[in-house]
């Protein structure tokens, strides 16, 4: 089953509003979706920014990103 990208993005926004700086795998688990689907939205959508870490943490654009 695939979920529409905007629905996934909305779920990510809800999660990151609650807890900033989450890993993609954590977001995927919280949304009950494959990490691949969540990552495809995270990397393509400018509403999300990542830390420079080897294993990036994700934030909403405008939130303070840990360096």
N, C-alpha and C positions, 0 to 999 in steps of 0.2 A: 504494500500500500504506500502510495506517495502522498505527501501533504503539500498543498500549494505553498509557494515560497512566501507569500505575504502572511499566511497563517503561521508559518515557522518564524518569520521575522517578528510578528506580534508576540509570540511566545518567548522569544529571546529578549525582547524589550521588557516584558514583564519580569523575567528572571533577573536581568541586569539592573533593573530599577530596584529590585529587592536586595540583591547582593552583587556588588560590582566586582570586576576582576575575576571572572570565572573561566575555567578551562572549557574548551569546546566539548570535551567528553562529559564534563559535569552538566553542561547545558543540554546536551543530547539525552543524557540519562533523565534529567528533570522533565524533559518534554516527551520522553518515551519514544524517541526517534533515533534512527541510525546516525552515528557521528558524521558520516559522509554527507548526509542531507543537510545537517545543521551547518557543517563547515562550508558547504557550497553557498549558503546564504551569508554566513559571517564574512567570507572573503569577498563577496560580490556587492554587498550592500554598504553604502557609505555611512549608514547610521551607526555602524559598528567599527571600532578601532581596536587594535591589538597592541600589547606591550612588545617590547623588543626582545623578550626572553626567548630562549631556544624553544620552549614549550609556552607559546603565548597565552596570556590571559586576555579576556575580552571585556570591553567596556562600551558604553554608549558614547557616541561622539559628544564631546562636551564634558564628559566626566574626567576626573583626574586619572591619568594613566600612570601606573607604577613603572618606573624605568629600571 
